[in-house]
Amino acid sequence: MLFGFDTYAEHQADGDTDATRLVRLDPTSLREQLFSSLRLGDSTTGHVFSPDRRSLAFGAVNVRQVIVADLVDYRVAARITVAHAPAPDSGWPAEVFVVAWPRADRLVAYTQPFAAHTSAPARLVVVDPGARHVIRTAPLGGSVVATASLDDGRTVFVVAPTGRVGPARVVVVDPDGGARSIRLPEISAGFGNGSDEAPGFAVVGTVAYVLGSSNRIAQVDLDTGRVRDHAVPGLLAERLTDGPPLEPGSGGIMSNDERHVTSLGNGLLSVGGYDTRPARRGTENQSYVRSEQIVDTKSWVVRRTLRRVTDLVAANGLYYCWVGSGLFDSLTFVALRPDGTVAFRRTTPEAGWEISAGRLFETRGDAGDVELDPLTGRVVRRVSTPPTGSIDLVPWTRP
């Protein structure tokens, strides 16, 4: 069985809002099946399966709840309030984000208020979904910028200082909410005073890799808490200019460093990023992206710089990516073999691409979406996907 997501209008105390509904999809065409809509009562931020995969938990945007859907009986089984209502003058309500469901009686989430052009402190929440009870809540000491769940039931958070840029921390949480904080003195993160630094983060086994705005990667042993800082020569040295400066948005002139790290297996990491800097004497923003680079974590050298390549994703034995000269150019979607040769390329104008449930899709906006053969790039079929802005497919087999 295959599930997807769509939106509907939900009436709440302060007016109507867009909410999420779960739908069953035809596994081939992705068309919504009749009488399959399950309304969740609020917009949601993500989802995690229960250990027995009978249930799916969601974090709520507006109502401060963890929402649990029973997939076998196909109903909303629980709504668990995990945060107090904010004071009227305190700004936006706290959104809820589910991260992991390591045991039947333990679900790990966090709450964090959201408001434009600022950051707010997050709180850890541990819930017993069956008892519909909050077991533990505690401050995480900053705003959450990334999360991961480990096979042994622990949850990992990357936390930035609130209201400023400063040293990041990795917080490791056990299923009962016990936390260990690991400081990363060489990795900056946070938002404040016109600066925004979002480090890249990946977990391989019980080792975390965190990349900041420089050429340094922190290697964190999540069992011992030991941090090894690696300076990688030539890392993030090349950038792709993105044309003329642009008028700043509502946040004003920004200095922004956004990084990403992806594990490619066999000790290799794919590293890239996006930057914004003031331009023209501080009246406009200049943005640029960096070419993707493959880093060997055994020798800590750049194995290969994939020039003009961005947004690399490893799947099906290939590297899927964009190739072009910047964010605002017409980019070509390319699948590369690990040796750097081209398996196939697609040049459909104004199209995007997504991988979901192991399937490769070319998104064409109003022109509709198509599914591609992931090894050859040939069009397999036209598909009908819910108009939620992204293709998020959840495969499920009844237990």
Buried (B, 14 or more C-beta within 10 A) or exposed (E): EBBBBBBEEBEEEEEEBEBBBBBBBEEEEBBBEEEBEBEBBBBBBBBBBBEEBBBBBBBBBBBBBBBBBBBEEEEBBBBBBBBEEEEEEEEBBBBBBBBBBBBBBBBBBBBBBBEEEBBBBBBBBBBBBBEBEBBBBBEBBBBBBBBBBBEEBBBBBBBBBBBEBBBBBBBBBBBBBEBEBBEBEBBBBBBBEBBBBBBBBBBBEBBBBBBBBBBBBBBBEBEEEEBEBBEBEEBBEEBBEBEEBBEBEEBEBBBBBBBBBBBBEEEBBBBBBBBBBBBEEEEBBBBBBBBBBBBBBEEBBBEBBBEBBBBBBBEBEBBBBBBBBBBEEEBBBBBBEBEEEEBBEBEBEEBBBBBBBEBBBBBBEEEEBBBBEBEEBEEBEEBEBBEBEEBBBBEBEEE
